Amino acid sequence: MNMNRLLPLLAVLTLSGCATSETTYLNNGEQGLSIDCSGEANSWATCYEKADASCAGTGYRIVGTDGTPQPKESDKTLGVDVGNYKNRSVVVVCK
């Protein structure tokens, strides 16, 4: 394969992220899902899309969220948040 075609493909694969989920149990014994959508290529929307898909379209209730706060404009380099790893996680309970 031509190297000029391979490099863009590798870049896309590297930047594409995916959210992961695992079963968790809340303090009250209720079963929920802990969804991790950390990284530069993901967003909070990725977390909520994964929650919707994991709950098979029945809906979900957000129990908690945790994540890296949005930087102030003055902290960005040329208007872009460079070099900060984004931590994002959400715990949901399917309806």
Backbone as a printed PyTorch tensor [residue, N CA C, xyz], in Angstrom:
tensor([[[  0.8500,  -1.1820,   0.0000],
         [  0.0000,   0.0000,   0.0000],
         [  0.8910,   1.2390,   0.0000]],

        [[  0.4950,   2.2350,  -0.7470],
         [  1.2250,   3.4770,  -0.8460],
         [  1.2550,   4.1810,   0.5120]],

        [[  2.4260,   4.6830,   0.9230],
         [  2.5880,   5.3280,   2.2200],
         [  1.7170,   6.5780,   2.3400]],

        [[  1.4710,   7.2840,   1.2300],
         [  0.6230,   8.4840,   1.2680],
         [ -0.8190,   8.1410,   1.6250]],

        [[ -1.2550,   6.9440,   1.3470],
         [ -2.6130,   6.5210,   1.6910],
         [ -2.6790,   5.9200,   3.0910]],

        [[ -1.5790,   5.3510,   3.5350],
         [ -1.5400,   4.6840,   4.8260],
         [ -1.5240,   5.6770,   5.9940]],

        [[ -0.7850,   6.7630,   5.8650],
         [ -0.6640,   7.7270,   6.9550],
         [ -2.0000,   8.3630,   7.3530]],

        [[ -2.8160,   8.8380,   6.4190],
         [ -4.1060,   9.3940,   6.8370],
         [ -5.0150,   8.3510,   7.5040]],

        [[ -4.9460,   7.1270,   7.0330],
         [ -5.7370,   6.0600,   7.6320],
         [ -5.3140,   5.8240,   9.0780]],

        [[ -4.0210,   5.7900,   9.3210],
         [ -3.5180,   5.6110,  10.6780],
         [ -3.8970,   6.7810,  11.5750]],

        [[ -3.8660,   7.9780,  11.0400],
         [ -4.2450,   9.1600,  11.8270],
         [ -5.7070,   9.0920,  12.2430]],

        [[ -6.5730,   8.6850,  11.3430],
         [ -7.9960,   8.5740,  11.6540],
         [ -8.2270,   7.5040,  12.7130]],

        [[ -7.5680,   6.3750,  12.5750],
         [ -7.7250,   5.3060,  13.5540],
         [ -7.2120,   5.7030,  14.9230]],

        [[ -6.1440,   6.4790,  14.9580],
         [ -5.5820,   6.9300,  16.2210],
         [ -6.4920,   7.9300,  16.9130]],

        [[ -7.0860,   8.8340,  16.1540],
         [ -7.9240,   9.8760,  16.7300],
         [ -9.3340,   9.4060,  17.0660]],

        [[ -9.7770,   8.3400,  16.4360],
         [-11.1240,   7.8710,  16.7240],
         [-11.1190,   7.2040,  18.0880]],

        [[-12.0460,   7.5980,  18.9020],
         [-12.1070,   7.0550,  20.2480],
         [-13.3760,   6.2640,  20.4310]],

        [[-13.4020,   5.5320,  21.5030],
         [-14.6240,   4.8150,  21.8060],
         [-14.8430,   4.8450,  23.3030]],

        [[-16.0850,   4.8370,  23.6770],
         [-16.4440,   4.8160,  25.0800],
         [-16.5450,   3.3710,  25.5410]],

        [[-16.1670,   3.1300,  26.7730],
         [-16.2910,   1.7970,  27.3360],
         [-17.2580,   1.8390,  28.5080]],

        [[-17.9430,   0.7380,  28.7220],
         [-18.8690,   0.6840,  29.8520],
         [-18.6850,  -0.6210,  30.6040]],

        [[-18.9660,  -0.5600,  31.8880],
         [-18.9290,  -1.7650,  32.7030],
         [-20.0040,  -1.6700,  33.7700]],

        [[-20.4940,  -2.8230,  34.1610],
         [-21.5390,  -2.8850,  35.1760],
         [-20.9790,  -2.4520,  36.5260]],

        [[-21.7700,  -1.6990,  37.2490],
         [-21.3890,  -1.2590,  38.5860],
         [-22.6200,  -1.3460,  39.4770]],

        [[-22.4070,  -1.3270,  40.7580],
         [-23.5220,  -1.3570,  41.7040],
         [-23.4560,  -0.1330,  42.5950]],

        [[-24.5910,   0.5370,  42.7360],
         [-24.6840,   1.7320,  43.5600],
         [-24.7570,   1.3400,  45.0360]],

        [[-24.6150,   2.3100,  45.9160],
         [-24.6700,   2.0490,  47.3580],
         [-25.9900,   1.4260,  47.7890]],

        [[-27.0740,   1.7330,  47.0760],
         [-28.3850,   1.1890,  47.4330],
         [-28.6310,  -0.1880,  46.8150]],

        [[-27.6230,  -0.7620,  46.1430],
         [-27.7370,  -2.0840,  45.5450],
         [-28.2310,  -2.0870,  44.1120]],

        [[-28.6390,  -0.9280,  43.6160],
         [-29.1450,  -0.8120,  42.2470],
         [-27.9980,  -1.0250,  41.2560]],

        [[-28.2950,  -1.7360,  40.1610],
         [-27.2950,  -1.9840,  39.1320],
         [-27.2630,  -0.8080,  38.1620]],

        [[-26.0550,  -0.3630,  37.8290],
         [-25.8900,   0.7230,  36.8810],
         [-24.7620,   0.4390,  35.9170]],

        [[-24.4550,   1.4210,  35.1070],
         [-23.3500,   1.3290,  34.1520],
         [-22.3910,   2.4780,  34.3930]],

        [[-21.1190,   2.1580,  34.4750],
         [-20.0820,   3.1700,  34.5530],
         [-19.4980,   3.2980,  33.1510]],

        [[-19.6260,   4.4680,  32.5660],
         [-19.1980,   4.6910,  31.1840],
         [-18.0180,   5.6550,  31.1740]],

        [[-16.9310,   5.2300,  30.5430],
         [-15.7310,   6.0480,  30.4380],
         [-15.5700,   6.5000,  28.9920]],

        [[-15.5450,   7.7910,  28.7880],
         [-15.3500,   8.3390,  27.4390],
         [-14.2550,   9.3960,  27.4850]],

        [[-13.1560,   9.0460,  28.1110],
         [-12.0230,   9.9490,  28.2400],
         [-11.2580,  10.0540,  26.9340]],

        [[-10.4520,  11.0860,  26.8380],
         [ -9.5660,  11.2560,  25.6890],
         [ -9.9400,  12.4300,  24.8130]],

        [[ -8.9960,  12.8150,  24.0000],
         [ -9.1730,  13.9630,  23.1020],
         [-10.2320,  13.7250,  22.0360]],

        [[-10.3630,  12.4850,  21.5740],
         [-11.2610,  12.1930,  20.4600],
         [-12.7160,  12.0460,  20.8960]],

        [[-12.9870,  12.0110,  22.1970],
         [-14.3460,  11.8390,  22.6930],
         [-14.8980,  13.1430,  23.2560]],

        [[-16.1570,  13.0990,  23.6300],
         [-16.8180,  14.2440,  24.2420],
         [-17.8660,  13.7170,  25.2030]],

        [[-18.5390,  14.6110,  25.9170],
         [-19.6360,  14.1890,  26.7840],
         [-20.7300,  13.5390,  25.9520]],

        [[-20.9140,  14.0150,  24.7330],
         [-21.9320,  13.4160,  23.8550],
         [-21.6370,  11.9410,  23.6090]],

        [[-20.3510,  11.5840,  23.5200],
         [-19.9740,  10.1860,  23.3470],
         [-20.4440,   9.3460,  24.5270]],

        [[-20.3180,   9.8890,  25.7330],
         [-20.7960,   9.1850,  26.9380],
         [-22.2980,   8.9360,  26.8450]],

        [[-23.0480,   9.9570,  26.4830],
         [-24.5040,   9.8380,  26.4560],
         [-24.9760,   8.9260,  25.3170]],

        [[-24.2640,   8.9330,  24.1990],
         [-24.5940,   8.0120,  23.1010],
         [-24.3520,   6.5670,  23.5280]],

        [[-23.2490,   6.3250,  24.2500],
         [-22.9490,   4.9840,  24.7400],
         [-23.9980,   4.5460,  25.7670]],

        [[-24.4400,   5.4710,  26.6220],
         [-25.4740,   5.1570,  27.6110],
         [-26.7600,   4.7640,  26.9060]],

        [[-27.1390,   5.5210,  25.8930],
         [-28.3660,   5.2310,  25.1510],
         [-28.2800,   3.8690,  24.4690]],

        [[-27.1380,   3.5820,  23.8470],
         [-26.9600,   2.3010,  23.1670],
         [-26.9170,   1.1440,  24.1710]],

        [[-26.2820,   1.3500,  25.3070],
         [-26.1720,   0.3050,  26.3210],
         [-27.5050,  -0.0040,  26.9750]],

        [[-28.3770,   0.9900,  27.0370],
         [-29.6930,   0.7950,  27.6520],
         [-30.7340,   0.3780,  26.6200]],

        [[-30.3030,   0.0370,  25.4390],
         [-31.1630,  -0.4870,  24.3640],
         [-32.3660,   0.4060,  24.0650]],

        [[-32.1540,   1.7170,  24.1400],
         [-33.2170,   2.6470,  23.7690],
         [-34.3270,   2.7940,  24.8020]],

        [[-34.1740,   2.1900,  25.9900],
         [-35.2170,   2.3010,  27.0200],
         [-35.0810,   3.5710,  27.8390]],

        [[-33.9810,   4.2590,  27.6660],
         [-33.7180,   5.4750,  28.4170],
         [-32.8480,   5.1880,  29.6250]],

        [[-32.3560,   6.2320,  30.2440],
         [-31.4700,   6.0780,  31.3900],
         [-31.5760,   7.2980,  32.2900]],

        [[-31.1450,   7.0990,  33.5160],
         [-31.0950,   8.1730,  34.5110],
         [-29.6250,   8.3820,  34.8730]],

        [[-29.1640,   9.6190,  34.8220],
         [-27.7750,   9.9270,  35.1600],
         [-27.6620,   9.9850,  36.6830]],

        [[-26.7530,   9.1820,  37.2190],
         [-26.5560,   9.1270,  38.6610],
         [-25.3880,  10.0250,  39.0690]],

        [[-24.3580,  10.0930,  38.2370],
         [-23.2100,  10.9310,  38.5520],
         [-22.3190,  11.1310,  37.3470]],

        [[-21.5800,  12.2240,  37.3800],
         [-20.6070,  12.5200,  36.3260],
         [-19.3080,  12.9700,  36.9760]],

        [[-18.2230,  12.7670,  36.2730],
         [-16.9230,  13.2140,  36.7390],
         [-16.0860,  13.5060,  35.5080]],

        [[-15.3300,  14.6000,  35.5400],
         [-14.5150,  14.8930,  34.3780],
         [-13.6360,  16.1060,  34.5250]],

        [[-12.7640,  16.2560,  33.5570],
         [-11.8600,  17.3850,  33.4900],
         [-12.6570,  18.6300,  33.1290]],

        [[-12.5360,  19.6980,  33.9050],
         [-13.2850,  20.9150,  33.5780],
         [-12.7940,  21.5630,  32.2810]],

        [[-13.6890,  22.2860,  31.6420],
         [-13.3620,  23.0180,  30.4240],
         [-12.3710,  24.1340,  30.7670]],

        [[-11.2440,  24.2390,  30.0360],
         [-10.2770,  25.3000,  30.3360],
         [-10.8100,  26.6750,  29.9410]],

        [[-10.3030,  27.6930,  30.6240],
         [-10.6590,  29.0690,  30.2810],
         [-10.0050,  29.4210,  28.9440]],

        [[-10.5890,  30.3490,  28.2370],
         [-10.0320,  30.7720,  26.9390],
         [ -8.5940,  31.2430,  27.0890]],

        [[ -8.2670,  31.9080,  28.1940],
         [ -6.9080,  32.4170,  28.3980],
         [ -5.8890,  31.3020,  28.5980]],

        [[ -6.3520,  30.0980,  28.9540],
         [ -5.4460,  28.9650,  29.1480],
         [ -5.1840,  28.1890,  27.8620]],

        [[ -5.8730,  28.5380,  26.8030],
         [ -5.7130,  27.8180,  25.5410],
         [ -4.5720,  28.4030,  24.7250]],

        [[ -3.9740,  27.5780,  23.8610],
         [ -2.9200,  28.0080,  22.9530],
         [ -3.5380,  28.2260,  21.5800]],

        [[ -3.5250,  29.4640,  21.0990],
         [ -4.1240,  29.8210,  19.8170],
         [ -5.5860,  29.3610,  19.7340]],

        [[ -6.2960,  29.4540,  20.8560],
         [ -7.7070,  29.1000,  20.8780],
         [ -8.0030,  27.6220,  20.9900]],

        [[ -6.9540,  26.7950,  21.2000],
         [ -7.1360,  25.3420,  21.2660],
         [ -6.5610,  24.8260,  22.5830]],

        [[ -7.2580,  23.8870,  23.1730],
         [ -6.7690,  23.2480,  24.3950],
         [ -5.7740,  22.1670,  23.9940]],

        [[ -4.5020,  22.4550,  24.1510],
         [ -3.4400,  21.5670,  23.6730],
         [ -2.8120,  20.8050,  24.8430]],

        [[ -2.6860,  19.5030,  24.6740],
         [ -1.9010,  18.7070,  25.6070],
         [ -2.5890,  18.2820,  26.8800]],

        [[ -3.8390,  18.6300,  27.0710],
         [ -4.5370,  18.2120,  28.2700],
         [ -5.3710,  16.9810,  27.9880]],

        [[ -5.1320,  15.9250,  28.7310],
         [ -5.9190,  14.7040,  28.5700],
         [ -7.2680,  14.9150,  29.2520]],

        [[ -8.3120,  14.6060,  28.5530],
         [ -9.6600,  14.8190,  29.0620],
         [-10.1680,  13.5600,  29.7570]],

        [[-10.5150,  13.6800,  31.0160],
         [-11.1520,  12.5880,  31.7520],
         [-12.6470,  12.8480,  31.7750]],

        [[-13.4190,  11.8650,  31.3650],
         [-14.8830,  11.9750,  31.3890],
         [-15.4560,  10.6230,  31.7670]],

        [[-16.3440,  10.6160,  32.7420],
         [-17.0540,   9.3780,  33.0550],
         [-18.4480,   9.7420,  33.5770]],

        [[-19.3590,   8.8350,  33.3570],
         [-20.7360,   9.0330,  33.7990],
         [-21.2580,   7.6940,  34.3020]],

        [[-22.0760,   7.7380,  35.3530],
         [-22.7330,   6.5360,  35.8630],
         [-24.2180,   6.7120,  35.6060]],

        [[-24.8110,   5.7200,  34.9600],
         [-26.2380,   5.7800,  34.6220],
         [-26.9380,   4.5130,  35.0900]],

        [[-28.2450,   4.6280,  35.2390],
         [-29.1000,   3.4840,  35.5330],
         [-30.1210,   3.4170,  34.4070]],

        [[-30.2050,   2.2680,  33.7570],
         [-31.1750,   2.1010,  32.6710],
         [-32.5940,   2.0570,  33.2440]],

        [[-33.5330,   2.6100,  32.5010],
         [-34.9290,   2.6110,  32.9390],
         [-35.6080,   1.3160,  32.5530]]])
